[in-house]
Amino acid sequence: MKEIVILSGKGGTGKTSVVASFASLTRDAVMVDCDVDAADLHLVLNPQVEEENEFWSGEVAYIDSEKCNECGLCQELCRFDAIKNFKVDPVSCEGCGFCAHICPLGAVDMRQTMAGHWFVSRSKYGTLVHAKLGIAQENSGKLVSVVRQHARTIAGKENAKYIISDGPPGIGCPVISSLSGAEAALVVTEPTLSGIHDLERVLDVCRHFGIPSAVCVNKYDLNDENTQRIQDYCSDQGVAFAGKIPFDNIVIEALIHKLPVVEYSPECTVSREIERVWQFITE
């Protein structure tokens, strides 16, 4: 199988809409939503959840009131102000474990927390593995690794040809977790100054990890000059240019109907260009 990661240097470039269209075009892939902080691929693919699992990660301090003599040492030294009235606020606690280390009576324990859930769902386009990180929880990179690992297992069982990953925006830890071990990356950008800036950063990440990458400009006709700048940059850097997709309100209509645009309106220009991009990537 081949794993293709769809990335964007910033949010709002249309990455998820492109991934949903790819899923509709191939029908021989396992989809992964690696944007665990704000997963939304399921809104377009409209799958049925078949399996739900808990994700435990990170630690939070817990004070045993029976052992505690209320000396106040932990409360005084906690630099995050997470301990008040000899109780730990789990949202403020950073899990550093210092309070457990300095407690003279051993009344403070570090307990693992449930940081979210991950799901295996079934759609008419294939299996979708996705997740939901809890409020104010961290370790999203670790959760990305979990969903990707299970997606690979499922793809092996189903003998799927592709794994298509909807990556998170930016260049942080979740992006690195999404990229590791992938065969290729498609970076979806938009013809704005911020889009160009963040495109350069995410391409640097791909280059650092040795992942072959290509670029697609979405809504390219909003600014032809910036689109040309992106094409020139890709040419100078030796990065493949996969294509450009025009702006069209038909994409919004497709999202309202919970359908990929290539299925909602297969003859429109947007759908034809997305299909060309998919052919470019697979070839």
Secondary structure, 3 states (H helix, E strand, C coil): CEEEEEEECCCCCCHHHHHHHHHHHHCCEEEEECCCCCCCHHHHHCCEEEEEEEEEEEEEEEECCCCCCCCCHHHHHCCCCCEECCEECCCCCCCCCHHHHHCCCCCEEEEEEEEEEEEEEEECCEEEEEEEECCCCCCHHHHHHHHHHHHHHHHHHHCCCEEEEEEEECCCHHHHHHHCCCCEEEEEECCCHHHHHHHHHHHHHHHHCCCCEEEEEECHHHCHHHHHHHHHHHHHHCCEEEEEECCCCHHHHHHHCCCCHHHHCCCCHHHHHHHHHHHHHHC
